[in-house]
Amino acid sequence: MLYLDRDINKLKDHKKDKRMKTILLFILTISALFADMAHSTTEIQLDGWYAKDTGSFQNNGSVINLNERGFDSKIAPYISVDFNGKGKYKNFKLDYTHIKQDSKKVLTADMQQNGVNFDRDEITKSTLDLDIVDAIYYIDAGKVKQTEIKVGVGLRYVDGSYQTQICSKRAKTNFDMVTPIGYVELNMTPTWLPAVWTNELILSPTNDEHIDVRTALKKEIHKNINAEIGYRANEYDRKDGYKAYIISKGFYFGMSYKF
């Protein structure tokens, strides 16, 4: 039975890897399509987000406190492709973030996940895996004094899983969802600051909360090449079924190229 469960989980892992490749292929395909259209600039950004994950998770079993699972801060890669069109109404943005955490720690109490029991004092391996994709259409709302304002709407797709494992005994829960989002970006250039202070907010209007906030300083270091250092906090609170409450936050460093 354990071998059958292991084979099923391997198949699910394989399907998740295929989904990740499909997501990246989708981003590259859309990028190529927009690159052939009339536009002013395209900006590609790569970030290394030093994120720490906290919160809780529950599905058909115990409430799992992520704070007790021993997750450390790890680099979460982020890629963004921003198509800034001719005119304020022809703008489109694609973002992708991959978060993966794993740790081994002794259970302080008995735990159940998806009908599988894990006993107190056993060393368990916990793995949290999240893929976040945002597709955003936005307009350039102009400038107010020294602040450039952009507002938009879009969709956020979250493909996630949480796994608990002791030797060959394993319980894994896969969860995914699509939700509408609103988008606001403020780029401020005060005279006293030798860089652009950029701020982004992604917020879902649904019962399931998605709050993604970024604040950073962005500086051109070479022609069309910018460096960015800032702080990002993402809150994911799914209330139906899975009860996944996951907070990821930490500093990040990024580089972007505009052409």
C-alpha positions in Angstrom: 0.0 0.0 0.0 2.9 2.3 0.9 4.5 1.6 -2.5 1.3 2.4 -4.3 0.9 5.6 -2.4 4.5 6.5 -3.2 3.9 5.9 -6.9 0.8 8.0 -6.8 2.6 10.9 -5.1 5.5 10.6 -7.6 2.9 11.0 -10.4 1.5 14.1 -8.7 5.0 15.5 -8.3 5.6 14.9 -12.0 2.3 16.6 -12.9 3.3 19.6 -10.7 6.7 19.9 -12.5 4.8 19.9 -15.8 2.5 22.6 -14.6 5.5 24.7 -13.6 7.1 24.3 -17.0 3.7 25.1 -18.6 3.5 28.3 -16.5 7.0 29.4 -17.6 6.2 28.5 -21.2 3.0 30.6 -21.0 4.9 33.6 -19.8 7.5 33.3 -22.5 4.9 32.8 -25.2 2.9 35.8 -24.1 6.1 37.8 -23.9 6.9 36.9 -27.5 3.4 37.8 -28.7 3.5 41.2 -27.1 7.0 41.8 -28.3 5.7 41.7 -31.9 3.0 44.3 -31.1 3.5 48.0 -31.2 4.7 49.1 -27.8 7.1 51.6 -26.3 9.2 49.5 -24.0 9.4 46.1 -22.4 11.0 45.6 -19.0 12.2 42.3 -17.7 13.0 42.0 -14.0 14.6 39.2 -11.9 14.5 39.2 -8.1 15.9 37.0 -5.4 13.4 37.3 -2.5 14.8 36.2 0.9 11.5 35.0 2.2 10.4 33.4 5.5 7.1 31.6 5.6 4.8 31.5 8.6 1.1 30.8 9.3 -1.0 27.6 9.4 -2.5 24.9 7.2 -5.4 22.4 7.6 -7.2 19.9 5.4 -9.0 16.9 6.7 -6.9 16.7 9.9 -5.0 18.7 12.4 -4.2 22.4 12.2 -0.5 22.5 11.3 1.3 25.5 12.7 4.0 26.5 10.1 5.8 28.5 12.7 6.6 25.2 14.6 7.9 23.4 11.5 11.3 25.1 11.5 11.1 26.8 8.1 14.1 29.2 7.6 14.4 32.1 5.2 15.2 31.0 1.7 15.6 32.6 -1.7 12.4 32.7 -3.7 12.9 33.5 -7.4 10.7 36.1 -9.1 10.4 37.1 -12.7 8.3 39.9 -14.2 7.7 41.0 -17.8 6.2 44.4 -18.1 4.9 45.6 -21.5 4.5 49.3 -21.5 2.4 50.2 -24.6 2.0 53.4 -26.7 -0.6 55.3 -24.8 -1.7 54.9 -21.3 -4.2 52.1 -22.1 -1.9 49.5 -23.6 0.0 48.0 -20.7 0.2 44.4 -19.6 2.3 42.7 -16.9 3.1 39.1 -16.1 4.7 38.0 -12.8 5.8 34.6 -11.5 7.1 33.7 -8.0 8.2 30.3 -6.8 8.3 29.6 -3.0 9.6 26.4 -1.6 10.4 25.6 2.0 11.4 22.3 3.6 12.6 21.3 7.1 13.0 18.4 9.5 11.7 18.7 13.0 10.4 16.6 15.9 6.6 16.6 16.3 5.6 18.0 19.7 2.1 16.5 19.5 0.2 13.9 17.5 -0.8 15.1 14.0 -3.1 14.0 11.2 -3.1 15.1 7.6 -5.4 13.7 4.9 -6.2 10.6 7.1 -2.5 9.8 7.8 -1.5 9.8 11.4 1.9 11.1 12.6 3.0 10.4 16.1 4.5 12.7 18.7 8.3 12.7 19.0 8.8 11.5 15.5 11.1 13.4 13.2 9.0 14.7 10.3 10.0 16.4 7.0 7.6 19.2 6.1 7.6 20.8 2.6 5.7 23.9 1.4 5.6 24.6 -2.3 3.9 27.6 -3.9 3.8 28.9 -7.5 2.2 32.3 -7.9 1.3 33.8 -11.3 -0.2 37.2 -11.9 -1.6 38.5 -15.2 -2.3 42.2 -14.9 -3.8 44.8 -17.3 -3.1 48.4 -16.1 -3.4 52.0 -17.2 -1.0 54.8 -16.6 -3.1 57.3 -14.6 -0.5 60.0 -15.0 1.4 62.0 -12.4 0.4 63.9 -9.3 3.3 66.2 -8.3 6.3 63.8 -8.1 4.3 60.6 -8.1 3.5 58.4 -11.1 0.3 56.3 -10.6 -0.7 53.1 -12.3 -3.9 51.1 -11.6 -5.1 47.8 -13.0 -7.0 44.6 -12.7 -6.0 41.0 -13.3 -6.0 37.4 -12.2 -3.8 35.6 -9.7 -3.2 31.8 -10.0 -1.8 29.9 -7.0 -0.6 26.3 -7.4 0.4 25.0 -4.0 1.1 21.9 -2.0 1.9 21.0 1.6 3.5 17.6 2.5 4.4 15.8 5.7 6.7 12.8 5.5 8.3 10.2 7.9 10.4 7.7 6.0 8.0 6.1 3.5 4.8 7.4 5.2 3.7 10.6 3.5 0.7 12.8 3.3 0.5 15.5 0.6 -2.2 18.0 -0.1 -2.3 19.8 -3.4 -4.3 23.0 -3.7 -4.7 25.6 -6.4 -7.0 28.5 -7.2 -7.6 31.5 -9.5 -8.8 34.8 -8.1 -9.4 38.3 -9.4 -7.1 41.0 -8.2 -6.7 44.7 -8.2 -3.3 46.4 -8.8 -1.8 49.8 -7.8 1.7 51.0 -8.4 3.2 54.3 -7.1 6.5 55.5 -8.3 7.8 58.5 -6.4 10.8 60.7 -7.3 11.3 63.2 -4.5 14.2 65.7 -5.2 16.0 64.7 -2.0 16.2 61.0 -3.0 18.8 59.9 -5.6 16.5 56.9 -6.6 12.9 56.1 -7.5 10.8 54.9 -4.5 8.5 52.3 -6.0 5.5 50.8 -4.3 3.2 48.0 -5.5 0.0 46.6 -4.0 -2.0 43.5 -5.2 -5.3 42.9 -3.4 -8.1 40.4 -4.0 -11.7 41.6 -3.6 -12.9 38.1 -2.7 -13.4 36.4 0.6 -10.1 34.6 0.1 -7.4 37.1 0.9 -4.5 37.9 -1.3 -2.4 40.8 -0.2 1.0 41.4 -1.9 2.9 44.5 -1.0 6.3 45.6 -2.3 8.3 48.7 -1.4 11.7 49.4 -2.8 14.3 51.8 -4.0 15.1 51.6 -7.8 18.2 53.1 -9.3 19.6 53.1 -12.9 23.1 51.7 -12.8 23.7 51.6 -16.5 21.8 52.5 -19.6 18.4 50.7 -19.4 19.7 48.6 -16.5 18.2 49.1 -13.0 19.0 47.7 -9.6 16.3 47.4 -7.0 16.4 46.6 -3.3 13.3 46.4 -1.2 10.9 44.5 1.1 8.0 42.3 0.0 5.2 40.8 2.1 2.6 38.3 0.7 -0.4 37.1 2.6 -2.5 34.1 1.3 -5.6 33.2 3.3 -7.8 30.6 1.8 -10.9 30.1 3.9 -12.8 27.4 1.9 -11.8 23.8 2.2 -8.0 24.0 2.8 -7.8 26.8 5.4 -4.3 27.7 4.2 -3.0 30.8 5.9 0.5 31.5 4.6 2.5 34.7 5.1 5.8 35.1 3.2 7.9 38.2 3.8 11.5 39.4 3.6 13.9 41.6 1.8 14.7 41.2 -1.9 17.3 42.3 -4.5 16.5 42.6 -8.2 17.8 43.6 -11.5 15.8 44.8 -14.5 16.5 45.6 -18.2 14.3 47.8 -20.3 14.3 47.8 -24.1 
